[in-house]
Amino acid sequence: MGSMSFWSDWAEIVGFILLVTGFFISLFAGSAVIAYILIILAGMFGGRIWFRVRENLKTPWVIILLGFLIGFVIGSRYGNNWLIVLFYLFGISISYCLHDKGIIKSSEY
């Protein structure tokens, strides 16, 4: 019960890694504008993930996407936290729509 297995707890581990990554990325943002641009770009990456797993979206993917957002919000020194959340959701929705309409192609690797 006390040990973690990567194969059974992969979503929590990746979510925590992205939480820490988001925290440090937001610390290095020198202004609110840079923080907003970074979070929109991160949201667009999240929208691509959301598009790729749309058929069988499960809780682990939501944990992973929220991990980065929570870390970014915790580490943000500049900008409004509510705007950061809104820009993240905006980036996800824009990227998802662009992938859905075929404007951006997402190929399997």
Backbone as ProteinMPNN parsed JSONL, in Angstrom:
{"seq_chain_A": "MGSMSFWSDWAEIVGFILLVTGFFISLFAGSAVIAYILIILAGMFGGRIWFRVRENLKTPWVIILLGFLIGFVIGSRYGNNWLIVLFYLFGISISYCLHDKGIIKSSEY", "coords_chain_A": {"N_chain_A": [[0.821, -1.193, 0.0], [2.052, 1.194, 0.568], [3.938, 1.622, -1.402], [4.675, 2.941, -4.673], [3.736, 2.164, -7.95], [4.855, 2.57, -11.197], [3.33, 1.762, -13.387], [0.736, 1.454, -12.436], [0.2, 3.881, -11.258], [0.699, 5.897, -13.1], [-0.566, 8.2, -14.124], [-0.805, 9.968, -11.945], [1.895, 10.344, -11.343], [2.933, 11.501, -13.722], [1.239, 13.731, -13.787], [2.131, 15.05, -11.462], [4.776, 15.6, -12.178], [4.305, 17.363, -14.301], [3.009, 19.344, -12.861], [5.11, 20.381, -11.296], [6.758, 21.201, -13.409], [5.118, 23.155, -14.653], [5.032, 24.97, -12.553], [7.719, 25.881, -12.397], [8.066, 26.931, -14.98], [6.254, 29.061, -14.929], [7.429, 30.614, -12.972], [9.628, 31.677, -14.277], [8.526, 33.378, -16.097], [8.573, 36.629, -17.121], [6.708, 38.656, -17.121], [3.2, 39.555, -17.038], [2.085, 39.359, -19.575], [3.821, 37.598, -20.924], [3.395, 35.339, -19.355], [0.696, 34.865, -19.946], [0.844, 34.292, -22.697], [2.437, 31.98, -22.637], [0.733, 30.237, -21.236], [-1.424, 30.02, -22.959], [-0.185, 28.727, -25.11], [0.523, 26.338, -23.803], [-2.031, 25.434, -23.256], [-2.845, 24.944, -25.863], [-1.261, 22.747, -26.499], [-2.42, 21.01, -24.686], [-4.966, 20.879, -25.8], [-4.44, 19.428, -28.103], [-3.774, 16.961, -26.998], [-6.232, 16.395, -25.795], [-7.823, 16.163, -28.08], [-6.691, 13.903, -29.279], [-7.341, 11.86, -27.481], [-10.065, 11.845, -27.383], [-12.061, 9.992, -27.922], [-11.991, 8.092, -25.911], [-11.821, 9.478, -23.405], [-10.45, 9.645, -20.314], [-10.179, 9.794, -16.723], [-7.368, 9.905, -15.975], [-6.144, 11.498, -17.998], [-7.324, 13.966, -17.594], [-6.324, 14.558, -15.067], [-3.625, 14.841, -15.718], [-3.689, 17.075, -17.466], [-4.731, 19.024, -15.748], [-2.747, 19.056, -13.828], [-0.509, 20.492, -14.863], [-1.705, 23.02, -15.163], [-2.422, 23.717, -12.501], [0.116, 23.797, -11.263], [1.228, 25.915, -12.741], [-0.437, 28.046, -12.043], [0.042, 28.198, -9.277], [2.737, 28.95, -9.259], [2.715, 31.391, -10.542], [3.655, 34.725, -10.645], [2.988, 36.996, -11.839], [0.191, 38.548, -13.344], [-3.318, 37.714, -13.487], [-4.842, 35.089, -11.76], [-7.306, 33.969, -12.482], [-7.55, 34.799, -15.111], [-5.437, 33.385, -16.177], [-6.379, 30.75, -15.957], [-8.62, 30.963, -17.645], [-7.358, 31.597, -20.118], [-5.922, 29.252, -20.486], [-7.987, 27.37, -20.819], [-9.067, 28.523, -23.103], [-6.952, 28.152, -24.937], [-6.947, 25.337, -25.044], [-9.509, 24.851, -26.137], [-9.383, 26.223, -28.623], [-7.283, 24.866, -29.94], [-8.362, 22.277, -29.994], [-10.634, 22.67, -31.616], [-9.382, 23.488, -34.02], [-7.973, 21.165, -34.673], [-10.134, 19.436, -34.957], [-11.514, 20.469, -37.168], [-9.687, 19.942, -39.088], [-7.75, 21.752, -39.772], [-5.361, 21.866, -38.446], [-3.248, 19.2, -38.598], [-3.026, 16.114, -36.964], [-0.879, 13.661, -36.53], [-0.304, 10.157, -36.084], [2.37, 8.722, -34.227]], "CA_chain_A": [[0.0, 0.0, 0.0], [2.892, 2.369, 0.666], [4.815, 1.809, -2.553], [4.029, 3.365, -5.905], [4.137, 1.475, -9.16], [4.671, 3.474, -12.327], [2.299, 1.263, -14.298], [-0.603, 1.656, -11.885], [0.049, 5.272, -10.83], [1.38, 6.73, -14.087], [-1.221, 9.505, -14.295], [-0.434, 10.809, -10.818], [3.312, 10.673, -11.462], [3.067, 12.463, -14.821], [0.574, 14.954, -13.335], [3.011, 15.733, -10.516], [5.908, 16.133, -12.947], [3.819, 18.538, -15.019], [2.755, 20.376, -11.853], [6.409, 20.997, -11.003], [7.18, 21.875, -14.633], [4.315, 24.37, -14.774], [5.46, 25.888, -11.502], [8.986, 26.513, -12.765], [7.865, 27.745, -16.177], [5.599, 30.318, -14.554], [8.374, 31.432, -12.213], [10.541, 32.357, -15.185], [7.799, 34.346, -16.92], [8.968, 37.935, -16.615], [5.593, 39.602, -17.06], [1.886, 38.936, -17.185], [1.869, 39.059, -20.992], [4.56, 36.369, -21.226], [2.686, 34.255, -18.676], [-0.52, 34.579, -20.704], [1.234, 33.634, -23.954], [2.881, 30.625, -22.308], [-0.385, 29.385, -20.831], [-2.2, 29.731, -24.169], [0.561, 27.683, -25.833], [0.359, 25.092, -23.044], [-3.407, 25.012, -23.506], [-2.926, 24.378, -27.21], [-0.729, 21.387, -26.384], [-3.458, 20.243, -24.008], [-6.045, 20.642, -26.758], [-4.018, 18.333, -28.975], [-3.942, 15.733, -26.213], [-7.671, 16.182, -25.642], [-8.319, 15.696, -29.375], [-6.204, 12.548, -29.542], [-7.975, 10.877, -26.593], [-11.467, 12.242, -27.266], [-12.949, 8.831, -27.99], [-12.009, 7.391, -24.622], [-11.255, 10.389, -22.413], [-10.524, 9.08, -18.973], [-9.722, 10.65, -15.635], [-5.922, 10.181, -15.963], [-5.782, 12.606, -18.885], [-7.761, 15.197, -16.934], [-5.34, 14.794, -14.002], [-2.401, 15.328, -16.344], [-3.922, 18.434, -17.957], [-4.894, 19.917, -14.598], [-1.48, 19.141, -13.095], [0.27, 21.621, -15.373], [-2.413, 24.273, -14.856], [-2.303, 24.01, -11.065], [1.493, 24.219, -11.029], [1.433, 27.227, -13.344], [-1.153, 29.037, -11.229], [0.743, 28.331, -7.997], [4.001, 29.646, -9.453], [2.612, 32.661, -11.269], [3.838, 35.944, -9.864], [2.416, 38.085, -12.621], [-1.081, 38.243, -13.988], [-4.483, 37.299, -12.708], [-4.987, 33.631, -11.804], [-8.525, 33.629, -13.223], [-7.232, 34.966, -16.525], [-4.571, 32.265, -16.553], [-7.26, 29.594, -16.155], [-9.419, 31.215, -18.846], [-6.497, 31.475, -21.289], [-5.608, 27.831, -20.641], [-9.174, 26.759, -21.416], [-9.158, 29.081, -24.448], [-5.963, 27.449, -25.745], [-7.427, 23.97, -25.25], [-10.654, 24.833, -27.045], [-8.944, 26.628, -29.954], [-6.52, 23.765, -30.524], [-9.289, 21.172, -30.255], [-11.442, 23.024, -32.792], [-8.519, 23.474, -35.205], [-7.731, 19.761, -34.999], [-11.397, 18.834, -35.356], [-11.832, 20.937, -38.509], [-8.644, 19.496, -39.993], [-6.839, 22.836, -40.091], [-4.1, 21.331, -37.919], [-3.233, 17.742, -38.707], [-2.379, 15.409, -35.864], [-0.558, 12.334, -37.028], [0.181, 9.178, -35.117], [3.808, 8.519, -34.329]], "C_chain_A": [[0.863, 1.253, 0.0], [3.762, 2.611, -0.55], [4.004, 2.206, -3.783], [4.583, 2.541, -7.057], [3.857, 2.401, -10.332], [3.507, 3.034, -13.195], [0.899, 1.442, -13.737], [-0.854, 3.106, -11.498], [0.651, 6.258, -11.829], [0.742, 8.106, -14.22], [-0.85, 10.464, -13.167], [1.026, 11.244, -10.91], [3.529, 11.71, -12.557], [2.402, 13.784, -14.444], [1.436, 15.747, -12.366], [4.216, 16.34, -11.226], [5.487, 17.382, -13.708], [3.454, 19.672, -14.06], [4.045, 21.118, -11.534], [6.92, 21.768, -12.218], [6.423, 23.185, -14.827], [4.701, 25.417, -13.756], [6.729, 26.628, -11.922], [8.868, 27.359, -14.032], [7.233, 29.081, -15.819], [6.507, 31.211, -13.716], [9.286, 32.239, -13.121], [9.84, 33.315, -16.143], [8.04, 35.729, -16.324], [7.856, 38.948, -16.528], [4.289, 38.846, -17.242], [1.634, 38.541, -18.638], [2.585, 37.766, -21.38], [3.877, 35.17, -20.572], [1.425, 33.869, -19.445], [-0.205, 33.865, -22.018], [1.656, 32.189, -23.691], [1.709, 29.709, -21.96], [-1.302, 29.091, -22.012], [-1.509, 28.635, -24.977], [0.435, 26.333, -25.127], [-1.055, 24.547, -23.224], [-3.573, 24.404, -24.887], [-2.327, 22.97, -27.254], [-1.759, 20.477, -25.71], [-4.632, 19.939, -24.916], [-5.709, 19.524, -27.736], [-4.171, 16.995, -28.258], [-5.42, 15.386, -26.096], [-8.26, 15.637, -26.946], [-7.913, 14.251, -29.619], [-6.893, 11.497, -28.683], [-9.472, 11.119, -26.453], [-12.433, 11.06, -27.255], [-13.073, 8.127, -26.646], [-11.338, 8.252, -23.551], [-11.51, 9.824, -21.021], [-9.958, 10.069, -17.962], [-8.214, 10.881, -15.636], [-5.515, 11.357, -16.852], [-6.204, 13.947, -18.299], [-6.789, 15.556, -15.815], [-4.061, 15.381, -14.591], [-2.569, 16.765, -16.811], [-4.063, 19.43, -16.806], [-3.615, 20.073, -13.797], [-0.652, 20.322, -13.548], [-0.392, 22.943, -14.997], [-2.261, 24.661, -13.393], [-0.895, 24.47, -10.726], [1.764, 25.605, -11.57], [0.767, 28.314, -12.509], [-0.439, 29.256, -9.898], [2.014, 29.16, -8.162], [3.9, 31.01, -10.092], [2.727, 33.842, -10.313], [3.171, 37.121, -10.544], [1.103, 37.635, -13.23], [-2.13, 37.765, -13.0], [-4.666, 35.791, -12.863], [-6.227, 33.204, -12.586], [-8.302, 33.783, -14.721], [-6.328, 33.838, -17.027], [-5.418, 31.023, -16.821], [-8.082, 29.764, -17.433], [-8.578, 31.078, -20.12], [-6.102, 30.023, -21.538], [-6.784, 27.108, -21.307], [-9.38, 27.249, -22.853], [-8.186, 28.365, -25.381], [-6.383, 26.022, -26.044], [-8.544, 23.951, -26.281], [-10.267, 25.24, -28.466], [-8.203, 25.484, -30.643], [-7.428, 22.59, -30.868], [-10.111, 21.451, -31.51], [-10.616, 22.997, -34.072], [-8.184, 22.05, -35.634], [-8.998, 19.103, -35.55], [-11.784, 19.228, -36.783], [-10.774, 20.53, -39.533], [-7.671, 20.584, -40.403], [-5.428, 22.481, -39.606], [-4.205, 19.813, -37.988], [-2.468, 17.152, -37.533], [-2.138, 13.982, -36.325], [-0.07, 11.439, -35.895], [1.681, 9.031, -35.304], [4.159, 7.079, -34.257]], "O_chain_A": [[0.439, 2.284, -0.523], [4.281, 3.715, -0.715], [2.829, 1.864, -3.92], [5.781, 2.263, -7.11], [2.762, 2.952, -10.452], [2.765, 3.88, -13.694], [-0.049, 1.572, -14.511], [-2.009, 3.526, -11.417], [1.072, 7.347, -11.438], [1.455, 9.091, -14.411], [-0.607, 11.645, -13.413], [1.356, 12.386, -10.591], [4.237, 12.694, -12.344], [2.938, 14.85, -14.747], [1.474, 16.975, -12.431], [4.63, 17.457, -10.917], [6.235, 18.358, -13.756], [3.58, 20.843, -14.418], [4.066, 22.348, -11.507], [7.456, 22.867, -12.074], [7.028, 24.213, -15.133], [4.701, 26.612, -14.052], [6.805, 27.852, -11.815], [9.513, 28.402, -14.137], [7.631, 30.12, -16.347], [6.37, 32.434, -13.746], [9.675, 33.357, -12.782], [10.503, 33.997, -16.924], [7.743, 35.966, -15.153], [8.034, 40.004, -15.921], [4.278, 37.656, -17.556], [1.033, 37.499, -18.9], [2.019, 36.931, -22.085], [3.792, 34.1, -21.176], [1.118, 32.685, -19.582], [-0.913, 32.936, -22.406], [1.279, 31.283, -24.434], [1.695, 28.54, -22.345], [-1.904, 28.019, -22.066], [-2.166, 27.719, -25.472], [0.26, 25.303, -25.778], [-1.249, 23.336, -23.332], [-4.345, 23.462, -25.069], [-2.831, 22.101, -27.966], [-1.947, 19.328, -26.11], [-5.233, 18.868, -24.822], [-6.587, 18.765, -28.147], [-4.642, 16.019, -28.841], [-5.815, 14.233, -26.274], [-9.106, 14.744, -26.916], [-8.713, 13.458, -30.116], [-7.021, 10.35, -29.11], [-10.086, 10.643, -25.497], [-13.5, 11.129, -26.645], [-14.142, 7.626, -26.295], [-10.407, 7.81, -22.878], [-12.648, 9.567, -20.627], [-9.332, 11.063, -18.332], [-7.796, 11.993, -15.315], [-4.63, 12.13, -16.485], [-5.519, 14.952, -18.487], [-6.464, 16.729, -15.63], [-3.482, 16.31, -14.028], [-1.689, 17.594, -16.58], [-3.567, 20.554, -16.89], [-3.408, 21.102, -13.154], [-0.143, 21.078, -12.721], [0.282, 23.877, -14.563], [-1.996, 25.824, -13.086], [-0.724, 25.433, -9.979], [2.458, 26.395, -10.929], [1.344, 29.38, -12.294], [-0.33, 30.394, -9.441], [2.335, 29.981, -7.303], [4.899, 31.724, -10.18], [2.006, 33.943, -9.32], [2.833, 38.118, -9.905], [0.938, 36.469, -13.587], [-1.843, 37.459, -11.842], [-4.647, 35.276, -13.981], [-6.2, 32.186, -13.279], [-8.809, 32.986, -15.511], [-6.45, 33.397, -18.17], [-5.195, 30.322, -17.808], [-8.226, 28.822, -18.212], [-9.044, 30.499, -21.102], [-5.962, 29.612, -22.69], [-6.594, 26.331, -22.242], [-9.814, 26.487, -23.716], [-8.556, 28.008, -26.5], [-6.202, 25.541, -27.162], [-8.532, 23.129, -27.197], [-10.774, 24.659, -29.425], [-8.476, 25.175, -31.803], [-7.275, 21.976, -31.924], [-10.266, 20.578, -32.364], [-11.098, 22.532, -35.105], [-8.118, 21.761, -36.829], [-8.938, 18.312, -36.492], [-12.324, 18.408, -37.525], [-10.958, 20.758, -40.729], [-6.848, 20.369, -41.292], [-4.437, 22.765, -40.278], [-5.162, 19.227, -37.482], [-1.398, 17.635, -37.162], [-3.073, 13.198, -36.486], [0.491, 11.898, -34.9], [2.198, 9.196, -36.41], [5.336, 6.726, -34.328]]}, "name": "protein", "num_of_chains": 1, "seq": "MGSMSFWSDWAEIVGFILLVTGFFISLFAGSAVIAYILIILAGMFGGRIWFRVRENLKTPWVIILLGFLIGFVIGSRYGNNWLIVLFYLFGISISYCLHDKGIIKSSEY"}
